[in-house]
Amino acid sequence: MKAGPAEHFVGLSINRDRPNKTLHLSSPSYIEKVLAKFNMTECNPVRIPAEPSLRLSRDMEPADVETTAKMRSIPYRQVIGSLMYAAITFRPDITYAVNQLARFCENPGESHWSAAKKVLKYLASTRRFGLQFTGAGIDIDTLSAFSDADYAGDTDTRRSTSGFVFMLNQGAITWSSRRQNCVALSTMESEYIAASDSSREAVWLRRLTAQIGAVQKSPTNLYCDNKSAIAITHNPEHHSRSKHIDVKYHFLRDQQSNGTINISHVSSESQLADIFTKPLSSNRFCILRSQLGVVEAPITGSRF
């Protein structure tokens, strides 16, 4: 048995720059295989994975037998499965788009297929992008989190979309974009539910980091851009605006009071989780993508 520097692990390419204390995870070979599998190698690249003006819905599903039969021959499910792997491992920037597309696997329409191909085109233009972490700075091994919600963003059910991201050493380590399980009655409620989901993730991550030697000695900062949700978290007394919220979501208050998290306000412009709740303009998307630590991998002589 021979041990040496790790350059690849479960399909991920690992690039280290020890003098600058950076580590980059990417998988350009996987993206190239996916593009080749679905005949998208020579596609025209795009800058964003989802159009800001497009909201996918069931109204876009096939309305006649001929279109339904045509869509059955298209590998929609296979594309979504391939994209899902990239979204949950090293490309958080496509998570929202893939989450939306996955809702229509049972009966996708032509608009859904076009949106799926747009994600492939985006990956074609950013195939060398991946997650970068750095050991430089003052907040080494310190968790921080961002939580956001897009109120009533689902046009079919009018449910909101929750998004969160946890950052460690200036890179995203876990993230989520999902439709909430209930219909929120206000922006405050949707943000409160999203923050509660984030607090549960915080508890698990704090235990995990403690097991690998990165004990969190202070409460994990959870940044939210809704002041009303923050106020209700800090105020455990009965409130007419929150009395109908399911008890399980008040787990957030408990974690705030026992010092596990510290929910704080952040401006909408600095809300990193915004990228997981809605399609964004090109400029806004690229700024948040960079702040998540998703950047182009350095060129090396080896390839997986």
Secondary structure, DSSP 8 states (H G I E B T S, - for coil): -------EETTEEEEEETTTTEEEEE-HHHHHHHHHHTT-TT----S-SS-TT----GGGS--SHHHHHHHHTS-HHHHHHHHHHHHHHT-GGGHHHHHHHHTTSSS--HHHHHHHHHHHHHHHHTTTEEEEEES-SS-TT--EEEEEEETT--TTT---EEEEEEEETTEEEEEEEEE-SS--SSHHHHHHHHHHHHHHHHHHHHHHHHHTT----S-EEEEES-HHHHHHHH--S--TTTTTS-GGGGHHHHHHHTTSEEEEE--GGG-GGGGGTS---HHHHHHHHHHTTEEE----S---
